[in-house]
Amino acid sequence: MPVEPAIEMSGLVTIYIVPTLIILGIMIVIHELGHHLAAKMFGVRVEVFSVGFGKRLFGFLYGGTDYRLSALPFGGYVKMAGMSPIEDKVESLTGDPGEFMSHPRWQRVVIALAGPAMNIVFAVALFTGIFMNRFETPRFFTEPAKIAAVNPGSPAEAAGLKADDEIVLADGNDSPTWEELRTTFLLNASHPVDLTVRRGNDLKALTIVPAAPEQDKEWANLQGLLPRYVNVVQSVDETLPAKAAGLQKGDEVVEANGRVVATGGALLPILQQEAGKPVRLTVLRGEQRLEFNVAPVLAEVQGETKYRIGITSQPEFKVEKLTLLPALSKGVVESQKYSLLIFSMLRKLVERKVSIKQMEGPLGITRAVGDQVKTRDWISILGLTAIISLNLGIFNLLPIPILDGGLILLTCVEGLMRRDIDQRIKERIYQTAFVFLIMFAAVVMYNDVTKFFPGAK
């Protein structure tokens, strides 16, 4: 039956590949446009503006610049006269005013900075647009990390955390909110995190080893910690026992077999413990206090088969819509938060506190984009686009030759030396950096493949 594979391939292309290429294409155009506009402003001759690398597919010539689309879509470049020490040999530099190297060092730095700056400004603009439209976050995200329940078998249980504990210190972060705690866990996947917990009147030192994001089955990567929020039924599955028992949307589940249900996620572990035996639920429906006997059944949801009764709940969300200036201010703060998160990840990578396996390559980005496209939630898609734009901008600022940050570093070194570095030496530096980046890209892509196809290891 060749129809089903064709449908699957069609869905793969339209949901994952095409949207990813569109988003990356926009990011690349914006980045290279920054270089292009800055170069034109200073009178540097731009010979090629390319989206993609490799063989030229098609394009057009305008104002002395070849605007082209090239065969390999993962990247792009602006080629300026006399800029590349690999392609432009010493003897080919003529001192023409239109050549990159003929311009003052401060202008060269501005041209190099313009690309990453455009990506960062674009991210701020996207976040601003999101906050002006509508954005929502779980209300508990900004609350202190006081635990309502702990899922059995989770990293949190293994660490010795218990219900009613309050985390007052996490990896040096004093009085973390739930959102800050989640970020700490993500940044330290598979590595120990020191916690200080208030339990009653005592302070206890504990250590948790967060699971890697791809292994973590807990909601929002909280490692089995459940925050306190009202367990209000959002939906009832028509095919599972809760519907037949009489539960309705809007019911608040407060007890199960006499045990307090302090949070939405606390009910599922109780159902597993009962292993199919009837569970007595106490429910608030308006002013009424009702009781239902419901027998869980094994059902598969999102690839996991567990005992379920067929109700879903979620925390209360805080919904906001801001005017331009407050939205811009929040957009700057949000961009700063994600930028610091990226730098923190890079620092921990150098310190070997996180694994390079946590970095996402083209396949990981494609999966993330496709997952958001499937939700048809434009706010989430734009938010992910803003984060990708920040990543692209910051990655290009790393002090590695060939990248913008490397060019800025070498130019600053030349400024301190008060002379240009010999072009032949630059050539060797750039060739070495190119090999390093190719090796780095190969490792990241290998990790991507092994995440998608574990048998490829």
Sequence and secondary structure as in RCSB ss.txt:
>XXXX:A:sequence
MPVEPAIEMSGLVTIYIVPTLIILGIMIVIHELGHHLAAKMFGVRVEVFSVGFGKRLFGFLYGGTDYRLSALPFG
GYVKMAGMSPIEDKVESLTGDPGEFMSHPRWQRVVIALAGPAMNIVFAVALFTGIFMNRFETPRFFTEPAKIAAV
NPGSPAEAAGLKADDEIVLADGNDSPTWEELRTTFLLNASHPVDLTVRRGNDLKALTIVPAAPEQDKEWANLQGL
LPRYVNVVQSVDETLPAKAAGLQKGDEVVEANGRVVATGGALLPILQQEAGKPVRLTVLRGEQRLEFNVAPVLAE
VQGETKYRIGITSQPEFKVEKLTLLPALSKGVVESQKYSLLIFSMLRKLVERKVSIKQMEGPLGITRAVGDQVKT
RDWISILGLTAIISLNLGIFNLLPIPILDGGLILLTCVEGLMRRDIDQRIKERIYQTAFVFLIMFAAVVMYNDVT
KFFPGAK
>XXXX:A:secstr
  HHHHHHHHHIIIIIIHHHHHHHHHHHHHHHHHHHHHHHHTT  EEEEEEEEEEEEEEEEETTEEEEEEEEEEE
EEEEETT  TTTS GGG    TTSGGGS HHHHHHHHHHHHHHHHHHHHHHHHHHHHH EEEEGGGGSB BEEEE
 TTSHHHHTT  TT EEEEETTEES BHHHHHHHHHHTTTS EEEEEEETTEEEEEEE    TTT  SGGG TTE
EE    BEEEE TTSHHHHHT  TT EEEEETTEE  SGGGHHHHHHHHTTS EEEEEEETTEEEEEEE  EEEE
ETTEEEEE SEEE   EEEE   HHHHHHHHHHHHHHHHHHHHHHHHHHHTTSS GGGS  HHHHHHHHHHHHHH
T HHHHHHHHHHHHHHHHHHTTSS TTSHHHHHHHHHHHHHHTS   HHHHHHHHHHHHHHHHHHHHHHHHHHHH
HH GGG 
